[in-house]
Amino acid sequence: MSRECELTGTKPMVGHIVSHSQIKTKRRYLPNLVQVTLHSESLDQDFRLRIAAKALRTVDKLGGLDAFLAKAKDEALSVKALKIKRDIAKKAVAA
């Protein structure tokens, strides 16, 4: 399982631990990933996603999964999230 957010595409970053004597040692900064179940209002369906805690705050701020996916860029989304976005768009056109 990759350490990547399914909604924002956030991946681990590389940096340095710097000691008092300025010795630099490589380290990885991992995203704070959480397994959540988000509800789609238009599809009336729940989806399990592994997303960053920061992305979860953004989903709440924008008013839910549907609103977040409407604004999200396709390049950042995972295959699973992209399919959900397409299904929501199809449902909106049909209605």
Protein Blocks (a to p, Z undefined) as FASTA:
>chain_A
ZZddfklopacdddddddfkopacdddddddddddddddfklopacdddddfklmmmmmm
nopjklmmmmpcfklpcfklmmmmmmmmmmmmmZZ
